[in-house]
Structures are given as structure tokens and as C-alpha cells.
């Protein structure tokens, strides 16, 4: 779920931070830049782990800050495909179930990846697993806030770097696109033992 990733970045330390320990200033700057942010094809950065190496620092003309290339390890949230995780149901719609882990909300379980057979109940705005027990069917609802165990089936990275507001002809493009999450985890619960924890409790 959490991995250590080796990264490199040029750290700019402004003059008003020169009075504090240089390493402390680097740590503060790196955490401010990366913590709780998604790096494309890397994952959700959590916190700086350690500094591997500091290259020589430079001060450029017209800029009183120091610039240093820093090699470091960062703790990153990036579950591997097929990893089993536990989260809580955040919301439901006809297309999917949204799951949160508290610190990360962009987890989706598509309708086709739910336990079979499942149906969306419009009145409740919830999904229900139609569980067959002997000759009766029972609707096991996926209530908001319930803990759910799921398997990671895919991950999706989207480059959210701002693009030019003009097209090739120089015409302005209306900002009508729906903002996409930079990092989405896709899960499945269509296997025995997966789904709401309460479904499988025997006690």
C-alpha cells in the first residue's frame, strides 16, 4: 500500500529561510511541495522519508535564493494491482460505488465489478447484493459508511497539467471539461470474501 520512491528535485530556499538549518529548510520545502499531492505515474505523496544526497548549491543572478538538486526518498501511497484493501463506502450511483480510505477518496468500484447479482435501488440510492439463501433472496445493501474489503484491479493516472487555453488556430477554448482525478484506483468485490465486512462476519 505504501512504498518508498526515490525522487530528485531542485529545491529553492529563499533568503528568509537562511537563518535555519539548511537540511531543515530542505525538508520543509520538499514536504510543502509534495506532501498530499499526486505525482503522475508515481502515486499520492505522503511525507518525506530521508534525504539521500545534496548536490552543490547555486545562487543565480537576480535571485537571492539558493538552488540545490536534492535526491531523496518519499513515502508514497500506491497499492499494487491485486492488493486487498479496506475502505468505507462514500457514495453510490448507477455506474459505481465510491470508496474512501480517509486520506484518499478516488477509489471506484464499477457496477460490473460488484457481487453478482447486484442491483441499484433508486429509492435508496444504494446498491444491493441479491444474495440467494436456500429458496429466498435477501437484499444485502451497501450502506454509506460501511467498511468494504476490495481488491485493486487497476490504477488510472491522468495528466492534469494545465494546457493552453487556445487551440492551434488561436481561438479560446471554453473550459467545459469535467475535472478528472489525477490518480484513481479501480477495485472489485466480485469474489468470495470481498464486499462489506458485515457480510462475512460469523460472530
N, C-alpha and C positions, 0 to 999 in steps of 0.2 A: 504493500500500500504506500509506504514511504520509502524513497530511495535517496541516496546521496549522488548528486550530479556535479561533476567538475565543470566550472564555468570560468570565463575570462571577461573582464570588462575594464574600461578606462574610467577610473574614479576621479572626479573633480572635487577637490577640497577647497572651499572658498576661504579667503583670508581670515574671516571672523571665527574660523574653527582652528586656526593655527595654534591657539593657546592650549588646546587639549592634546592629549597623547595621539600621535599620528595613527596608530593602529585602531584606537577607539573611534577616531573620526572616520576611518575607512569602514569599520563595522557598521557605524551608524548610517553612513551614506548608502552602503550596499543593502542594508535591511530596508531603508526608506524607499529605495528604488525597486527592489524585487519582492519583498515580503507581501503575501496575499495578492500577488499578480500572476497571471498565466503567461508563460514564455512559450512561444509557438514550438510545437513538437518536443517540448521538454516536460511541461506539466504546471501544476499550481505550486509556486514557490512559497515555502512556509517560513523558514528562518535560515540565517547564515550558520553554517556548521564550524568551519575554520578557514583561515587564510593559508594558502599553500606557499605563495611567493609574491613578493612585491618587486616590481621592476623599478628602474630608475625614474625619479620624478622630474617633471619639466614644468617650467613656467613660461607661457607664451607671451610675446609682446602684445600689450593692450589688454591682457587678462592677468590679474594678480593671483589667480588661483593656481594650485598645483595640480598636475595631471599625472596619474600613475596607472600603469597597466597592472591589474591585480588578478592573480589566479586564486580561485577559492572553491570550496565545496558548499553547496546549498542543499538543504533538506527540501525535497520536492514530493508533493502528493501526485502519484501516477500509478494507479493499480495496474497489474498486468492482466492481459486477457485470460479468462477462466478463473481469476481470483474470486473467492467468495467474500462478500462484504455484507454488513448490516447497516441499514439506514432507517429513516422514518418516512412514511408517505406524506408528501407535501400537498399534492393536489391530484385530481383525476380529470381526464377529458376523454372523448370518444376515441382519440388516437393513441393515448398512452397514459401511464401512471408516472407522475413526477416524484422523485425521491430526494431527500436531503440527508446529509451527514452532519449537519450543524454548521460546519465550516465550508461546505461545498454543496451547492444546490443543483448544479446542472447534470442531474442523473435522470435518464428517461428509460422506462420500460415500455416498449411498443406493445400495442394491443395483441399482435400476433405472438408475442413472447410471454404472455400470461399463461397461467394454468388452463388446461383445456378440459371442458368447455367453459369459457367465461363470457359474461355479457355486461354491457354498460347499462345501468339503471338510470334513466333520465331523471326520474323523480328525486332520487337520492344524489345524483351526480357522482356516483361511485361505481366501481367495477365489482362484480360478484362472481366468485367461482361456483359453478353449479356442481356441487360435489354429490356424487351418487353413493348412497349408503343403502345397501340391500335393495328394496324396491322404491325408496323415496329419494328425492332430490333435495338438497339443502343449499341455500344461497349463503355462501361464506363471503361477507362483504369486506372490502379492503378500505377500512375506515381511515380517515385523515388522522395522522399522528401515531398510527400503529407501526410497530417495528417490523421490518421486512428484510428477509435474507435473499440476496440475489447474486447471480454470477455475472461477472463482467464479460460481455460478448463482443464489445467493440469500443473504440475510442475515436472521437472526431475532433480534429483541430481545424479551426477556421482563422485565417489571417485577417485580423481586424484592424490592420494598419490603415489609417485614413488615406483614401485615394483622392485624386484630383477632382474638384467639383465641376470640371469642364471635360467634355468629350473631345475627340480628335478635331472636330470642326470648330472648337472654341465656344460651343454653346453650353450654358449652365445646365446641369442635370439636377432634377428635383430629388431631394432626399426622401424617397418613398420606401426604400428598402427597410424591412424589419431587421432590427439589430440582432445579430446572432451571437451566441455564447462563444468565446474563443476556444473553450475546451468542454466537450460533452462526453460523458460516459454513458454507454448504452448497455442495459442489463437485460437479463432474462430470469424468469421464475418458473418456466415451463418444465420443471424437473421435480422428482420426488425430494422432499425435504426443503425445497425452496418456497418462498412466499412468506406470509405472515407467520411470525414465530408462534403465535397463539394457535395456529392450525396444527402444529406438530407437538405441542406440549401434551405430555401424557399424565402429568401430575395433577 
